[in-house]
């Protein structure tokens, strides 16, 4: 990552944020720019399916996954988790 604060970073999208990103071109451009720096994005596949935006997010380069599993693994393996 450009400033080398972290070796890697993943931003997890879930809930209504999935729908917002899928329908907001300004946010999509910002996500693309962030991805170019090496940040990985994933989204809760259950949420994206519920909102009908899975294909749009995949086309954007967002990985669809079961985020509960990912978050559990992160917490069990001493990853640094920041939420807001």
GROMACS elastic network, one bead per residue, 0.5 to 0.9 nm:
[ bonds ]
;  ai    aj funct       b0    kb
    1     4     6  0.51932   500
    1     5     6  0.73993   500
    1     6     6  0.66651   500
    1     7     6  0.63904   500
    1     8     6  0.66754   500
    1     9     6  0.80846   500
    1    37     6  0.59031   500
    1    38     6  0.57589   500
    1    39     6  0.72430   500
    2     5     6  0.81856   500
    2    37     6  0.64734   500
    2    38     6  0.82462   500
    3     6     6  0.79616   500
    4     7     6  0.64121   500
    4     8     6  0.88192   500
    5     8     6  0.88743   500
    6     9     6  0.67385   500
    8    38     6  0.74277   500
    8    39     6  0.67476   500
    8    40     6  0.80311   500
    9    38     6  0.77504   500
    9    39     6  0.52005   500
    9    40     6  0.62335   500
    9    41     6  0.85697   500
   10    39     6  0.57720   500
   10    41     6  0.54891   500
   10    42     6  0.72184   500
   11    39     6  0.73161   500
   11    40     6  0.62688   500
   11    42     6  0.63800   500
   11    43     6  0.83893   500
   12    40     6  0.86120   500
   12    41     6  0.59572   500
   12    42     6  0.50413   500
   12    43     6  0.55599   500
   12    44     6  0.76431   500
   12    67     6  0.75061   500
   13    16     6  0.87237   500
   13    17     6  0.61806   500
   13    18     6  0.60257   500
   13    21     6  0.89228   500
   13    41     6  0.73991   500
   13    42     6  0.60996   500
   13    44     6  0.64395   500
   13    47     6  0.89620   500
   13    62     6  0.89879   500
   13    67     6  0.86437   500
   14    17     6  0.57502   500
   14    18     6  0.56818   500
   14    19     6  0.89236   500
   14    42     6  0.86896   500
   14    43     6  0.56431   500
   14    44     6  0.51898   500
   14    45     6  0.83629   500
   14    46     6  0.86828   500
   14    47     6  0.60849   500
   14    48     6  0.76840   500
   14    67     6  0.80897   500
   15    18     6  0.60488   500
   15    19     6  0.78088   500
   15    43     6  0.89084   500
   15    44     6  0.76949   500
   15    46     6  0.89361   500
   15    47     6  0.55588   500
   15    48     6  0.79075   500
   15    51     6  0.88171   500
   16    19     6  0.52835   500
   16    20     6  0.63011   500
   16    21     6  0.87306   500
   16    47     6  0.76442   500
   16    48     6  0.87067   500
   16    51     6  0.79241   500
   17    21     6  0.60616   500
   17    22     6  0.84933   500
   18    21     6  0.53382   500
   18    22     6  0.62159   500
   18    23     6  0.87925   500
   18    43     6  0.70296   500
   18    44     6  0.81324   500
   18    47     6  0.69670   500
   18    48     6  0.59046   500
   18    51     6  0.75910   500
   18    53     6  0.72481   500
   18    54     6  0.85669   500
   18    57     6  0.78313   500
   19    22     6  0.51137   500
   19    23     6  0.62879   500
   19    24     6  0.85818   500
   19    47     6  0.85276   500
   19    48     6  0.71266   500
   19    51     6  0.60289   500
   19    52     6  0.80131   500
   19    53     6  0.63845   500
   20    23     6  0.54001   500
   20    24     6  0.59916   500
   20    27     6  0.82954   500
   21    24     6  0.52971   500
   21    25     6  0.76012   500
   21    26     6  0.86943   500
   21    27     6  0.59459   500
   21    28     6  0.61754   500
   21    31     6  0.87476   500
   21    57     6  0.78470   500
   22    25     6  0.77541   500
   22    27     6  0.85544   500
   22    28     6  0.73786   500
   22    53     6  0.61379   500
   22    54     6  0.85153   500
   22    56     6  0.59839   500
   22    57     6  0.60844   500
   22    60     6  0.85958   500
   23    27     6  0.86427   500
   23    28     6  0.84076   500
   23    53     6  0.86037   500
   23    56     6  0.87458   500
   24    27     6  0.54813   500
   24    28     6  0.63077   500
   24    29     6  0.88935   500
   25    29     6  0.62074   500
   25    30     6  0.86515   500
   26    29     6  0.52710   500
   26    30     6  0.64257   500
   26    31     6  0.87681   500
   27    30     6  0.50236   500
   27    31     6  0.61215   500
   27    32     6  0.85901   500
   28    31     6  0.50666   500
   28    32     6  0.61743   500
   28    33     6  0.86406   500
   28    60     6  0.73923   500
   29    32     6  0.50846   500
   29    33     6  0.62424   500
   29    34     6  0.86751   500
   30    33     6  0.50846   500
   30    34     6  0.62142   500
   30    35     6  0.85835   500
   31    34     6  0.50435   500
   31    35     6  0.60521   500
   31    36     6  0.86371   500
   31    41     6  0.82868   500
   31    60     6  0.84798   500
   32    35     6  0.50081   500
   32    36     6  0.63217   500
   32    60     6  0.74447   500
   32    61     6  0.81232   500
   33    36     6  0.51931   500
   33    37     6  0.70006   500
   34    37     6  0.53789   500
   34    38     6  0.71402   500
   34    39     6  0.61255   500
   34    40     6  0.84942   500
   35    38     6  0.52744   500
   35    40     6  0.61446   500
   35    41     6  0.74479   500
   35    61     6  0.84706   500
   36    39     6  0.72416   500
   40    61     6  0.88790   500
   40    62     6  0.77215   500
   40    63     6  0.82802   500
   41    61     6  0.76527   500
   41    62     6  0.51635   500
   41    63     6  0.63376   500
   41    64     6  0.88604   500
   42    45     6  0.88200   500
   42    61     6  0.86115   500
   42    62     6  0.50716   500
   42    64     6  0.56096   500
   42    65     6  0.67136   500
   42    67     6  0.79499   500
   43    46     6  0.86746   500
   43    47     6  0.77269   500
   43    48     6  0.71293   500
   43    54     6  0.88489   500
   43    57     6  0.81683   500
   43    62     6  0.66156   500
   43    63     6  0.61911   500
   43    65     6  0.61096   500
   43    66     6  0.78706   500
   43    67     6  0.68688   500
   44    47     6  0.53131   500
   44    48     6  0.62855   500
   44    49     6  0.86083   500
   44    63     6  0.87388   500
   44    64     6  0.59536   500
   44    65     6  0.54239   500
   44    66     6  0.54174   500
   44    67     6  0.51005   500
   44    68     6  0.79850   500
   45    48     6  0.50382   500
   45    49     6  0.59182   500
   45    50     6  0.84012   500
   45    54     6  0.70485   500
   45    63     6  0.86402   500
   45    65     6  0.51630   500
   45    66     6  0.58761   500
   45    67     6  0.76930   500
   46    49     6  0.52102   500
   46    50     6  0.61195   500
   46    51     6  0.87202   500
   46    64     6  0.87356   500
   46    65     6  0.82287   500
   46    66     6  0.71887   500
   46    67     6  0.89065   500
   47    50     6  0.50675   500
   47    51     6  0.62720   500
   47    52     6  0.84936   500
   47    53     6  0.86580   500
   47    54     6  0.85627   500
   48    51     6  0.52135   500
   48    52     6  0.59526   500
   48    53     6  0.51616   500
   48    55     6  0.86155   500
   48    57     6  0.79640   500
   48    64     6  0.79198   500
   49    53     6  0.62784   500
   49    54     6  0.56099   500
   49    55     6  0.89116   500
   50    53     6  0.79019   500
   50    54     6  0.87590   500
   51    54     6  0.79198   500
   52    55     6  0.79737   500
   52    56     6  0.87022   500
   53    56     6  0.53276   500
   53    57     6  0.62715   500
   53    58     6  0.86685   500
   54    57     6  0.53036   500
   54    58     6  0.61358   500
   54    59     6  0.86018   500
   54    64     6  0.74110   500
   55    58     6  0.50698   500
   55    59     6  0.60813   500
   55    60     6  0.85907   500
   56    59     6  0.51539   500
   56    60     6  0.63629   500
   56    61     6  0.89394   500
   56    62     6  0.89298   500
   57    61     6  0.64956   500
   57    62     6  0.53840   500
   57    63     6  0.77768   500
   57    64     6  0.79741   500
   58    61     6  0.50607   500
   58    62     6  0.50580   500
   58    63     6  0.62238   500
   58    64     6  0.70241   500
   59    62     6  0.73626   500
   64    67     6  0.83907   500
   65    68     6  0.86973   500
   65    69     6  0.84709   500
   65    70     6  0.80216   500
   66    69     6  0.57778   500
   66    70     6  0.68223   500
   67    71     6  0.59257   500
   67    72     6  0.83417   500
   68    71     6  0.52069   500
   68    72     6  0.60703   500
   68    73     6  0.85712   500
   69    72     6  0.51561   500
   69    73     6  0.61795   500
   69    74     6  0.85852   500
   70    73     6  0.51432   500
   70    74     6  0.61176   500
   70    75     6  0.86891   500
   71    75     6  0.61736   500
   71    76     6  0.85412   500
   71    81     6  0.83965   500
   72    75     6  0.52351   500
   72    76     6  0.61147   500
   72    77     6  0.85583   500
   73    76     6  0.51121   500
   73    77     6  0.60119   500
   73    78     6  0.86898   500
   73    79     6  0.84035   500
   74    77     6  0.52829   500
   74    78     6  0.63273   500
   74    80     6  0.75556   500
   74    81     6  0.73854   500
   75    78     6  0.56688   500
   75    79     6  0.60705   500
   75    80     6  0.78571   500
   75    81     6  0.74364   500
   76    79     6  0.77828   500
   78    81     6  0.86837   500
